[in-house]
Amino acid sequence: MRLLSRDSSRRVPWKNGLGSTLEVATDAAVPGGGWTWRLSVADVPVRAPFSSFPGIDRFIACLEGPGLILERGGARQSVPREGAALAFPGEESVTGEPAGPGVRDVNLMLRRDRWRGRMTFVRGRALAVEAPLIVVHAAEGSAALRAETPEGGVALEPGHTLIAGGRVDLARAPGGAAAVCELHPID
């Protein structure tokens, strides 16, 4: 089990040069190194195309703000604010359009040949998950969260990220919000 503070996050530019993302957790051996999974948070101030990530599966949820619409293949989809994240292949042509000011999303990216997984965004409710690798990011501006792991309990302050394996039980926390990621390695 590891607990990352918000100070361990780093800002990285988008591949398309139109913005930046806050990388909150990754398996990269060194900052800026190659990764097989990454969890990040990005502000979406204006309509813009997403960067292309061939071979990557992406999962996105709306963290803050009035909402985010994705345009994919001529269709428009609302990005969920709670529950299962919207999944799409990283090589797909996608444009994001904020529904107003202050939109922030959370984005899990997995190398398709190394991982399969999912992301669930919870707001104020309990959730139990089991997976070889679990990443839980407590949203900024939310209440502190309590998580139980096989190695013991931990308090997740806003902006902190827990990386664990096996099982994580996230306690119900009114005002709490978190991205909960379950990752399974491809054998």
HELIX and SHEET records of a PDB file:
HELIX    1   1 ARG A    6  SER A    8  5                                   3    
SHEET    1   A 6 ARG A   2  LEU A   4  0                                        
SHEET    2   A 6 THR A 161  LEU A 170 -1                                        
SHEET    3   A 6 LEU A 127  ALA A 138 -1                                        
SHEET    4   A 6 ALA A 177  PRO A 185 -1                                        
SHEET    5   A 6 TRP A 115  ARG A 123 -1                                        
SHEET    6   A 6 GLY A  83  ALA A  84 -1                                        
SHEET    1   B 4 ARG A   2  LEU A   4  0                                        
SHEET    2   B 4 THR A 161  LEU A 170 -1                                        
SHEET    3   B 4 LEU A 145  THR A 149 -1                                        
SHEET    4   B 4 GLY A 152  LEU A 156 -1                                        
SHEET    1   C 6 ARG A  10  PRO A  13  0                                        
SHEET    2   C 6 SER A  20  THR A  26 -1                                        
SHEET    3   C 6 TRP A  37  ASP A  43 -1                                        
SHEET    4   C 6 ARG A 104  ARG A 111 -1                                        
SHEET    5   C 6 ILE A  56  GLU A  64 -1                                        
SHEET    6   C 6 LEU A  86  PRO A  89 -1                                        
SHEET    1   D 4 ALA A  48  PRO A  49  0                                        
SHEET    2   D 4 VAL A  94  PRO A  98 -1                                        
SHEET    3   D 4 LEU A  68  ARG A  72 -1                                        
SHEET    4   D 4 ALA A  75  SER A  78 -1                                        
END                                                                             
